[in-house]
Amino acid sequence: MKVLLTGATGYIGSAVTEHLTAAGHQVVALTRNSEPQPARGWHAQLVGDTSDPASLAGAVTPDIEAVIHLAPPSGDAEVDTAVIEALATPLRGTGRPFVYTSGVWVLGATGAAQEVGEEAPTNPIDIVGYRPLIERRVLDEAAEGVRAVVVRPGIVYGRGGGIPAILVDRARTQGAPEYYGEEGVRWPTVHVDDLSELFLAAVERAEAGSVWHGVGESAVPVREIARAAGRVAGVAGDPKAVPAAQVAEVFGPLFADALALDQSVSGAAARTALDWKPNRPGAVAELESGSY
C-alpha cells in the first residue's frame, strides 16, 4: 500500500516508517517543509502542517491507499477535528484505512481494576481532555465507508527515547533517580518497535470502527523504571518521590498529572484479533541493557 504518514519525522513515526517499508509498503511522509530527507527511506514527501488544516487539502490523492495519523494533537479541538475531516474525507466510500493515534491516558486512572480493556469507558486526564471526542470523530468515519481505526499506545520506550529517557536525564542532572506521584504508580508500556508492528497490523487488517490498546506490559511500577533509569545515569540509591507541586514546576501541571497517573491496561485484544506479538525487552530490561 501507499501510506500517507503524518508525524513521519518523529520518534514513533521514524520507527513506523521502517516497519512499513520492511513490509513492502510505500511511505508518503507529510512534513512541514520541503527539505529532502533521503536517509529516511520515504517513497515520497508532501508538505503540510497538521496545525493548519487548510494546508492538508489535496494531501490524500487517489493513489493514497491508507492514512496513518501520528502527528501530535494541536491542543485545539476544532483544529484537530478539521485535520480529521481533511484527511478522512477523500477516503470515504473506498474502504481504505485511516488509523488515528490516541493514547491510554484517555482512560484516566484505572484504580483497583486490573488490565482494563478497550471496552472501558474513557475518563481523560486534562492533558488529553478532548481526545475521546476526536476518537469518536474518527470512528464515525466507519459509517462513511472508511476503515477507521484508533490505536492507543501506552508509555512508549526503546531506541533511547520516550518518557523513560526523561527519567534518565533527570536522574543524571538531579544526582538521584526520581518518580512522580504515589509510590505504587504503574505505567502501561510498549516498545516503539512493538508499537510500530501494531500500526502495521492495524493498517493491514484491523476492522472498521475498532479501537486497540498498544500495550506490551500492562502495569510496570514506575519506581522500578526510575531505579533502572538511575543505574543508566550512573546514580545509585533508591528512587525518591517528587512532590506534586515540584513536579508541576518542572514539567507543567498537565504533564505532571500524566506522569503521576496510575494505570493497568491490557493489550490482549490486539494479540488475539490482530495476531500482534510484542516481544521486545520490557521497559526495565530495555533501560538496563538496551538503547539508553
C-alpha positions in Angstrom: 0.0 0.0 0.0 1.0 3.6 -0.5 0.6 5.1 3.0 0.3 8.7 3.9 2.1 9.2 7.3 1.8 12.3 9.4 4.4 12.7 12.2 6.8 10.8 10.0 9.9 12.6 11.3 9.1 11.9 15.0 10.2 9.3 17.5 7.3 6.9 16.7 7.0 7.9 13.1 10.6 7.0 12.3 10.1 3.5 13.6 6.7 3.1 11.9 8.3 4.2 8.6 10.9 1.4 8.9 8.4 -1.3 9.7 6.0 -0.2 6.9 8.8 -0.2 4.3 10.2 -3.5 5.5 6.7 -5.0 5.0 6.7 -3.7 1.4 4.6 -0.6 1.8 5.5 2.8 0.4 5.5 5.7 2.8 4.5 9.2 1.7 5.6 11.5 4.5 3.7 14.6 5.3 6.3 17.2 6.6 6.2 20.8 7.5 8.8 21.8 4.9 10.1 20.6 1.6 13.7 19.9 2.7 14.6 16.5 1.3 15.4 13.8 3.9 16.6 10.9 1.7 18.0 8.8 4.5 14.6 8.2 5.9 13.5 5.8 3.2 10.3 7.5 2.3 8.8 6.8 -1.1 7.7 10.5 -1.4 7.3 13.6 0.6 4.5 16.1 0.8 4.4 19.5 2.5 1.6 20.1 5.0 1.2 21.1 8.6 -1.4 19.5 10.9 -1.7 22.7 12.9 -3.0 24.3 9.7 -5.8 22.0 8.3 -6.1 24.1 5.1 -2.6 23.0 4.2 -3.7 19.4 4.0 -6.1 20.0 1.1 -5.1 17.6 -1.7 -2.7 15.6 0.5 -4.8 12.4 0.2 -4.6 11.8 -3.5 -6.5 9.0 -5.3 -3.3 6.8 -5.2 -3.1 7.0 -1.4 -4.3 3.7 -0.1 -4.1 4.3 3.6 -3.5 7.1 6.1 -1.8 6.8 9.5 -2.2 10.0 11.6 0.7 10.0 14.1 1.3 13.7 14.4 0.7 15.1 17.9 -2.6 17.0 18.6 -2.5 20.7 18.3 -4.2 21.4 21.6 -7.2 22.9 19.9 -10.2 20.5 19.4 -11.6 22.4 16.4 -8.2 22.3 14.6 -7.8 18.6 15.3 -11.3 17.9 14.1 -10.6 19.8 10.9 -7.5 17.7 10.3 -9.5 14.5 10.6 -12.0 15.9 8.1 -9.3 16.9 5.7 -7.5 13.5 5.8 -10.5 11.2 6.1 -13.0 12.8 3.6 -11.1 11.7 0.5 -11.2 8.1 1.8 -15.0 7.9 2.1 -16.6 5.1 0.2 -13.2 3.4 -0.6 -12.9 1.1 2.4 -9.4 2.2 2.8 -7.8 2.5 6.3 -7.5 5.6 8.4 -5.5 4.9 11.6 -5.6 7.5 14.3 -3.1 7.7 17.2 -4.6 8.4 20.6 -3.2 7.1 23.9 -4.1 5.2 27.1 -4.3 8.5 29.1 -7.9 8.9 27.8 -8.8 6.1 30.2 -7.7 8.1 33.3 -6.7 6.3 36.5 -7.8 2.7 36.4 -8.0 2.3 40.1 -8.3 -1.3 41.5 -9.3 -2.7 38.1 -6.7 -4.9 36.6 -5.8 -4.6 32.9 -8.7 -2.6 31.7 -9.6 -3.3 28.0 -10.8 -1.3 25.1 -14.4 -1.6 26.3 -13.6 0.5 29.4 -15.2 4.0 29.5 -13.0 7.0 28.9 -12.2 9.3 31.7 -9.4 11.5 30.3 -7.0 13.5 32.4 -6.7 17.2 31.4 -3.7 16.8 29.1 -5.9 14.7 26.7 -9.2 16.2 27.8 -10.9 16.4 24.3 -9.1 13.4 22.8 -12.1 11.0 23.2 -14.2 13.4 21.1 -11.5 13.1 18.4 -11.5 9.3 18.7 -15.3 9.3 18.2 -15.0 11.6 15.2 -12.5 9.2 13.6 -14.6 6.1 14.4 -17.7 7.8 12.9 -16.0 7.6 9.5 -16.6 3.9 9.5 -20.2 4.7 8.6 -18.9 6.7 5.6 -17.0 3.7 4.1 -13.6 4.4 5.7 -11.8 1.6 7.6 -11.4 3.9 10.6 -9.2 2.6 13.4 -7.9 4.1 16.7 -4.7 2.9 18.4 -4.0 3.9 22.0 -0.3 3.4 22.8 0.9 3.1 26.4 4.1 4.8 27.6 6.5 4.3 24.6 10.1 3.3 25.2 13.1 1.9 23.3 15.7 3.3 20.9 16.8 5.6 23.7 13.7 7.7 23.5 10.2 8.3 25.0 9.3 9.3 28.5 11.8 6.9 30.2 14.6 9.0 28.6 13.3 11.9 30.7 13.8 9.9 33.8 17.4 9.1 32.8 18.1 12.8 32.1 16.5 13.8 35.4 18.5 11.2 37.4 21.7 12.5 35.8 21.0 16.1 36.5 19.5 15.7 39.9 22.0 13.2 41.2 19.3 10.7 42.2 16.6 8.7 40.4 13.1 10.1 40.9 9.5 9.3 40.2 6.3 11.2 40.4 3.1 10.6 42.3 2.3 7.9 44.8 4.7 5.0 45.5 2.5 2.5 43.8 2.1 4.3 40.4 2.2 1.9 37.4 2.6 2.7 33.7 1.3 0.5 30.8 4.3 0.4 28.5 5.2 -0.6 24.9 8.4 -0.8 23.0 8.5 1.5 20.0 9.2 -1.4 17.6 6.4 -3.5 19.0 4.1 -0.5 18.7 5.2 0.0 15.1 4.2 -3.6 14.4 0.8 -2.9 15.8 0.3 0.1 13.5 1.3 -2.2 10.6 -1.3 -4.8 11.7 -3.9 -2.1 12.2 -3.4 -0.6 8.7 -3.4 -4.1 7.1 -6.2 -5.9 8.8 -8.0 -4.1 11.7 -11.8 -3.8 11.2 -13.5 -0.5 10.7 -14.7 1.1 13.9 -12.1 -0.7 16.1 -10.0 0.5 19.0 -6.8 -1.1 20.1 -4.5 -0.7 23.1 -0.9 -0.7 22.2 0.4 -2.1 25.5 3.2 -4.7 25.9 3.4 -4.6 29.7 0.1 -3.8 31.4 1.4 -2.2 34.7 5.1 -1.6 35.3 5.9 0.0 38.7 7.3 3.4 38.0 9.7 3.1 40.9 11.3 0.2 39.1 11.6 2.2 35.9 13.1 5.1 37.9 15.6 2.7 39.6 16.7 1.4 36.2 17.0 5.0 34.9 19.2 5.8 37.8 21.5 2.9 37.0 21.7 4.0 33.4 22.6 7.5 34.6 25.3 6.1 36.9 23.3 7.2 40.0 22.9 4.7 42.8 20.2 4.6 45.5 16.5 4.2 45.9 14.3 6.4 43.7 12.8 9.4 45.5 9.3 10.6 45.2 9.0 14.2 43.9 6.2 16.3 45.5 3.3 17.2 43.1 4.0 20.9 43.3 7.6 20.5 42.4 6.7 18.2 39.5 4.3 20.8 38.2 7.1 23.5 38.4 9.4 21.3 36.3 7.0 19.8 33.7 3.9 21.9 33.9 0.7 20.8 35.7 -0.8 18.9 32.8 2.2 16.7 32.0 2.9 16.3 35.8 -0.6 14.8 36.2 0.2 12.4 33.4 3.5 11.3 34.9 1.7 10.5 38.2 -1.2 8.6 36.6 -1.6 5.1 37.9 -2.9 2.6 35.2 -3.2 -1.0 34.4 -4.2 -1.5 30.8 -4.5 -4.7 28.7 -3.1 -5.1 25.2 -4.5 -8.6 24.9 -7.2 -7.8 22.4 -4.7 -6.9 19.7 -2.7 -10.0 20.4 -5.8 -12.2 19.8 -7.6 -10.4 17.0 -4.6 -8.9 15.0 -2.0 -11.6 15.9 0.1 -8.8 17.4 3.2 -10.3 19.1 5.1 -7.8 21.2 8.4 -9.5 22.1 11.0 -6.8 22.7 12.5 -6.5 26.2 10.3 -4.9 28.8 10.8 -1.3 29.9 13.1 -2.0 32.8 15.2 -4.5 30.9 15.5 -2.1 27.9 16.7 0.7 30.2 19.3 -1.5 31.9 20.7 -3.3 28.9 19.3 -1.7 25.7 19.4 1.6 23.9 19.7 4.0 26.8 
